Amino acid sequence: MTQLSLFEPVPAAGETAPRELPGPAPAAGSGPVRQAPVPAELAEVAGRLPPTLRLGTSSWSFPGWAGIVYDRPHTESRLARHGLAAYARHPLLTAAGIDRTHYAPLPAAELAAYAAAVPAGFSFVVKAHEGCTVAHWPEHARYGARRGEANPLFLDPAFAADEVVAPYVEGLGATAGALLFQLAPQDLGPLGGADRFVGRLGRFLAALPRGPLYAVELRNKELLGPRYAAALAAAEAVHCLNVHPRMPDLGTQARDSGALGGPALLVRWMLGNDLSYEAARQRYRPFDRLVDEAPAVRRTVAALALDAAAAGKPVYVISNNKAEGSAPLTLFRLAELIARLRSRGEPAAPGDR
């Protein structure tokens, strides 16, 4: 579609574009990217997790994960291009986020290359292109001449179906876990207020092709409520429970979005401690250890995951390095807790709701 010339792969404000780009083979002598040895206790934990649970990080291209996920240090660009196969061999890393699609749609062939690199049972959570979800381009220099302008393809189901959904389905096949429409914080006044916005969002979701699991992630907490929950339910879509300073706690989100009644559960543990993305990046890099652990959040995520898995629903939990300091270590701790609670048959604690 000619509209694609409107978009350039620029990151949204507060984020940087992941560089998980397929590319040419590495220079001779640099050696393959291999999996780090998996401690026996983690391999044992993997065997005690619910079968419908998928855990993953929001990217896989971090040199600081040497000894955690990868056998030795590799450059970021090398991991982005060649690290996925090693990442996906870890018994606890059974999903991954693809954020690159937020900045420019990817053709089916590139998504198929990701699918070919992972084993059966692996799942991807893929961000939809931001052209679907911003009414006006942000007032930021990185958007060039478009900044502040109205986006003609905002919540346009035809554009989304052709340029986002179709390649997602064709390219990823059985590895397609969820297609995520992340809504940046927006001024709802010019859009008619929260109720009108939710109505438009519901019509957009309902008009998309049936089959994929669609998820919506908010940054405007005032959109939560019965109308939002009903719009998602009508389209068989789900709210992405997200840990982010702009949003209420997970229990409030679950209650006010109908997330617990949806066909699947999706949680993204993105950012804690009221830090900005850049502040968290500076505090936590090189992302090789847990710095600010959040045991209460971990317990809530575990309880939500166990409840959904007990009902036979697919469960996807995606973590970011900015959650506690190291995304894979966050997931390893979470997996240990889920396995322990499951083996004990412990119910979710009332306070976790």
C-alpha positions as CSV (number, residue, x, y, z in Angstrom):
1,M,0.0,0.0,0.0
2,T,1.3,3.5,-0.8
3,Q,0.4,4.6,2.7
4,L,3.5,2.8,4.0
5,S,5.6,5.7,2.8
6,L,4.1,7.7,5.6
7,F,5.9,5.6,8.1
8,E,9.6,5.4,9.1
9,P,11.0,3.0,11.7
10,V,11.3,5.6,14.4
11,P,10.8,4.8,18.0
12,A,8.0,6.3,20.1
13,A,8.9,8.8,22.7
14,G,10.6,7.2,25.7
15,E,11.5,4.0,23.8
16,T,14.2,2.9,21.4
17,A,13.7,0.8,18.4
18,P,14.8,-2.8,19.0
19,R,17.4,-3.9,16.4
20,E,16.2,-7.5,15.9
21,L,16.9,-7.3,12.1
22,P,17.6,-10.2,9.9
23,G,20.8,-9.6,8.1
24,P,23.9,-11.0,6.4
25,A,26.1,-13.7,8.0
26,P,28.6,-12.6,10.6
27,A,32.3,-12.1,9.8
28,A,34.3,-15.3,9.6
29,G,35.8,-16.5,12.8
30,S,33.3,-14.7,15.1
31,G,31.7,-18.1,16.0
32,P,28.1,-19.1,16.4
33,V,25.8,-17.9,19.1
34,R,25.1,-20.7,21.5
35,Q,23.0,-21.3,24.5
36,A,24.5,-20.9,28.0
37,P,24.4,-24.0,30.2
38,V,21.1,-24.3,31.9
39,P,21.3,-25.0,35.7
40,A,19.7,-28.3,36.6
41,E,17.3,-26.6,39.0
42,L,15.9,-24.4,36.2
43,A,15.5,-27.3,33.8
44,E,13.6,-29.0,36.6
45,V,11.4,-26.0,37.1
46,A,10.5,-26.0,33.5
47,G,9.0,-29.4,33.8
48,R,6.6,-28.3,36.6
49,L,5.1,-25.3,34.9
50,P,1.5,-25.3,33.4
51,P,1.6,-26.5,29.8
52,T,-0.3,-23.5,28.5
53,L,2.2,-21.0,30.0
54,R,4.7,-19.2,27.8
55,L,7.4,-16.9,29.3
56,G,9.5,-14.5,27.2
57,T,11.4,-11.3,27.1
58,S,10.6,-8.3,25.0
59,S,13.7,-8.8,22.9
60,W,16.7,-11.1,22.8
61,S,19.6,-8.9,21.8
62,F,21.5,-8.0,25.1
63,P,25.2,-8.8,25.5
64,G,24.8,-8.6,29.3
65,W,22.9,-11.9,29.1
66,A,26.1,-13.8,28.6
67,G,26.2,-16.7,31.0
68,I,22.4,-16.3,31.6
69,V,21.0,-17.0,28.1
70,Y,24.1,-17.0,25.8
71,D,27.3,-18.9,26.1
72,R,29.6,-15.8,26.0
73,P,29.4,-12.1,25.1
74,H,28.3,-11.2,21.6
75,T,27.5,-7.8,20.1
76,E,24.0,-6.5,20.3
77,S,23.6,-6.5,16.5
78,R,24.9,-10.1,16.3
79,L,22.5,-11.3,19.0
80,A,19.6,-9.5,17.2
81,R,20.3,-11.3,14.0
82,H,21.5,-14.6,15.2
83,G,20.6,-15.1,18.9
84,L,17.0,-16.2,18.6
85,A,17.7,-19.8,18.0
86,A,19.9,-20.1,21.1
87,Y,17.5,-18.0,23.2
88,A,14.6,-20.3,22.2
89,R,16.4,-23.4,23.3
90,H,16.3,-22.4,26.9
91,P,13.5,-24.5,28.6
92,L,12.0,-21.5,30.4
93,L,12.1,-19.1,27.5
94,T,9.2,-20.3,25.4
95,A,8.0,-16.9,24.0
96,A,9.5,-13.6,22.8
97,G,8.2,-10.2,22.0
98,I,8.8,-8.6,18.6
99,D,8.7,-4.9,19.1
100,R,10.3,-3.9,15.8
101,T,6.9,-4.2,14.1
102,H,5.7,-1.2,16.2
103,Y,7.9,1.1,14.1
104,A,7.3,-0.3,10.6
105,P,5.2,-3.2,9.4
106,L,7.3,-6.3,8.5
107,P,6.6,-8.5,5.5
108,A,5.5,-12.1,6.1
109,A,8.9,-13.5,4.9
110,E,10.8,-11.7,7.6
111,L,8.4,-12.9,10.3
112,A,8.6,-16.4,8.8
113,A,12.4,-16.3,9.4
114,Y,11.7,-15.8,13.1
115,A,9.2,-18.7,13.1
116,A,11.8,-21.0,11.4
117,A,14.3,-20.3,14.1
118,V,12.3,-21.5,17.1
119,P,11.1,-25.0,18.2
120,A,7.5,-26.2,18.1
121,G,5.4,-24.7,21.0
122,F,7.2,-21.4,21.0
123,S,5.1,-18.3,20.7
124,F,5.6,-14.6,19.7
125,V,3.8,-11.6,21.0
126,V,4.0,-9.0,18.3
127,K,3.4,-5.3,18.5
128,A,1.1,-3.9,15.8
129,H,2.4,-0.9,13.9
130,E,1.9,2.4,15.8
131,G,0.1,3.8,12.7
132,C,-2.9,1.8,13.9
133,T,-3.0,3.3,17.4
134,V,-2.0,7.0,17.5
135,A,-4.5,9.6,16.5
136,H,-1.9,12.3,16.1
137,W,1.8,11.9,15.7
138,P,3.6,13.0,18.9
139,E,5.2,16.4,19.1
140,H,8.7,15.0,18.9
141,A,11.5,15.9,16.6
142,R,12.0,12.2,15.6
143,Y,8.7,12.3,13.7
144,G,9.9,15.1,11.4
145,A,7.3,16.8,9.3
146,R,4.6,14.5,10.5
147,R,4.8,15.6,14.2
148,G,1.5,16.9,15.5
149,E,-0.4,15.9,12.4
150,A,-3.5,13.8,12.4
151,N,-2.8,10.2,11.4
152,P,-5.3,9.2,8.7
153,L,-4.9,5.5,9.4
154,F,-5.7,5.6,13.1
155,L,-7.9,2.7,14.0
156,D,-8.4,1.9,10.3
157,P,-9.3,-1.8,10.2
158,A,-8.5,-2.1,6.4
159,F,-4.9,-0.9,6.9
160,A,-4.5,-3.1,10.0
161,A,-5.8,-6.2,8.2
162,D,-3.7,-5.7,5.1
163,E,-0.4,-4.5,6.5
164,V,-0.4,-5.9,10.1
165,V,-2.7,-8.9,10.5
166,A,-2.1,-10.6,7.1
167,P,1.7,-10.8,7.4
168,Y,1.5,-11.7,11.1
169,V,-0.7,-14.7,10.3
170,E,1.1,-15.8,7.1
171,G,4.6,-15.3,8.5
172,L,4.3,-16.7,12.0
173,G,1.8,-19.5,11.5
174,A,1.6,-21.7,14.6
175,T,4.1,-19.5,16.5
176,A,1.7,-16.5,16.5
177,G,0.7,-16.0,20.1
178,A,-0.9,-12.5,20.3
179,L,-1.0,-9.4,18.2
180,L,-0.7,-6.4,20.5
181,F,-2.1,-3.0,19.8
182,Q,-0.3,-0.7,22.2
183,L,-2.0,2.6,22.7
184,A,0.3,5.4,23.6
185,P,-0.9,8.1,26.1
186,Q,-3.2,10.4,24.2
187,D,-5.4,13.4,24.7
188,L,-8.9,12.0,24.7
189,G,-10.7,15.3,24.5
190,P,-10.3,15.9,20.8
191,L,-11.3,12.2,20.3
192,G,-14.7,12.7,22.0
193,G,-13.7,11.5,25.4
194,A,-13.2,8.1,26.9
195,D,-16.6,6.6,26.0
196,R,-16.4,7.6,22.4
197,F,-12.9,6.5,22.1
198,V,-13.7,3.1,23.5
199,G,-16.6,2.7,21.1
200,R,-14.3,3.4,18.2
201,L,-11.7,1.0,19.5
202,G,-14.4,-1.7,19.8
203,R,-15.6,-1.2,16.2
204,F,-12.0,-1.4,15.0
205,L,-11.3,-4.7,16.8
206,A,-14.6,-6.2,15.7
207,A,-13.8,-5.4,12.0
208,L,-10.4,-7.2,12.1
209,P,-10.1,-10.7,10.6
210,R,-11.2,-13.4,13.0
211,G,-8.7,-16.0,14.2
212,P,-5.7,-14.2,15.8
213,L,-5.7,-13.3,19.5
214,Y,-5.8,-9.5,19.6
215,A,-4.7,-7.7,22.7
216,V,-4.8,-4.0,23.7
217,E,-2.4,-2.3,26.0
218,L,-3.4,1.0,27.5
219,R,-1.5,4.0,28.8
220,N,-4.7,6.0,29.5
221,K,-6.0,4.5,32.7
222,E,-9.3,6.4,32.4
223,L,-10.2,4.1,29.5
224,L,-10.6,1.1,31.9
225,G,-14.1,0.2,32.9
226,P,-17.2,-1.7,31.9
227,R,-17.4,-0.2,28.4
228,Y,-13.9,-1.1,27.6
229,A,-14.3,-4.6,29.0
230,A,-17.5,-5.1,26.9
231,A,-15.7,-3.8,23.7
232,L,-12.9,-6.3,24.2
233,A,-15.3,-9.2,25.0
234,A,-17.4,-8.5,21.9
235,A,-14.4,-8.8,19.7
236,E,-12.9,-11.8,21.7
237,A,-9.9,-9.6,22.4
238,V,-8.0,-9.2,25.7
239,H,-6.6,-6.5,27.7
240,C,-2.8,-6.8,28.2
241,L,-2.2,-6.4,31.9
242,N,0.9,-4.2,32.1
243,V,3.2,-3.1,34.9
244,H,3.9,0.5,34.1
245,P,3.9,3.7,36.2
246,R,1.1,5.2,34.1
247,M,-1.3,2.3,34.9
248,P,-3.0,1.0,38.0
249,D,-1.8,-2.2,39.7
250,L,-2.5,-5.5,38.0
251,G,-5.4,-6.4,40.2
252,T,-7.2,-3.1,39.4
253,Q,-6.5,-3.6,35.7
254,A,-7.8,-7.2,35.8
255,R,-11.0,-6.1,37.6
256,D,-11.7,-3.1,35.3
257,S,-10.9,-4.7,32.0
258,G,-12.5,-8.1,32.2
259,A,-9.1,-9.7,31.7
260,L,-9.8,-12.7,33.8
261,G,-12.8,-13.6,31.7
262,G,-11.0,-13.4,28.3
263,P,-9.9,-16.3,26.1
264,A,-6.3,-15.9,27.1
265,L,-4.1,-14.0,29.6
266,L,-1.4,-11.6,28.5
267,V,0.9,-9.8,31.0
268,R,3.7,-7.5,30.1
269,W,6.0,-6.6,33.1
270,M,7.6,-3.5,31.6
271,L,8.7,-0.8,34.0
272,G,8.7,-0.5,37.8
273,N,9.7,1.9,40.5
274,D,8.3,5.0,38.8
275,L,11.4,5.3,36.7
276,S,11.5,6.6,33.1
277,Y,12.7,4.2,30.4
278,E,15.9,6.1,30.1
279,A,16.5,6.2,33.9
280,A,15.8,2.5,34.2
281,R,18.2,1.8,31.3
282,Q,21.0,3.7,32.9
283,R,20.3,2.1,36.3
284,Y,20.1,-1.5,35.1
285,R,22.5,-1.9,32.2
286,P,24.1,-4.2,31.3
287,F,21.0,-6.1,32.5
288,D,22.9,-9.0,34.0
289,R,21.4,-9.0,37.5
290,L,18.2,-8.1,39.4
291,V,18.6,-4.7,41.0
292,D,15.1,-3.7,42.2
293,E,13.2,-6.8,42.9
294,A,9.4,-6.6,43.2
295,P,8.2,-9.7,45.0
296,A,4.6,-8.4,45.3
297,V,4.3,-7.9,41.6
298,R,5.8,-11.3,41.1
299,R,3.3,-12.9,43.4
300,T,0.4,-11.2,41.6
301,V,1.6,-12.3,38.1
302,A,2.1,-15.9,39.4
303,A,-1.4,-16.0,40.8
304,L,-3.0,-14.6,37.7
305,A,-1.0,-17.0,35.5
306,L,-2.0,-20.0,37.6
307,D,-5.7,-19.1,37.6
308,A,-5.8,-18.7,33.9
309,A,-3.7,-21.8,33.2
310,A,-6.0,-23.8,35.6
311,A,-8.9,-22.8,33.3
312,G,-7.0,-24.2,30.3
313,K,-6.3,-20.7,28.8
314,P,-3.1,-19.7,27.0
315,V,-0.9,-17.5,29.2
316,Y,1.8,-15.2,27.9
317,V,4.1,-13.3,30.3
318,I,6.6,-11.0,28.7
319,S,9.2,-9.1,30.8
320,N,11.5,-6.2,30.0
321,N,15.0,-5.5,31.4
322,K,13.5,-2.4,33.0
323,A,11.2,-4.4,35.2
324,E,13.8,-5.4,37.8
325,G,17.1,-5.2,36.0
326,S,17.4,-8.4,33.9
327,A,14.4,-9.7,32.0
328,P,15.4,-13.4,31.9
329,L,16.3,-13.4,35.6
330,T,12.9,-11.9,36.3
331,L,11.2,-14.7,34.4
332,F,13.4,-17.4,36.1
333,R,12.3,-16.1,39.5
334,L,8.7,-16.0,38.4
335,A,8.9,-19.5,37.0
336,E,10.3,-20.8,40.3
337,L,7.4,-19.2,42.2
338,I,4.8,-20.5,39.8
339,A,6.2,-24.0,40.0
340,R,6.3,-23.9,43.8
341,L,2.8,-22.6,44.2
342,R,1.5,-25.1,41.7
343,S,3.1,-28.0,43.4
344,R,1.6,-26.9,46.7
345,G,-1.8,-26.3,45.2
346,E,-1.9,-22.9,46.7
347,P,-4.7,-20.6,45.7
348,A,-4.2,-17.0,44.7
349,A,-3.9,-14.8,47.8
350,P,-6.8,-12.4,48.1
351,G,-4.5,-9.4,48.4
352,D,-3.0,-10.2,45.0
353,R,-6.3,-9.3,43.3
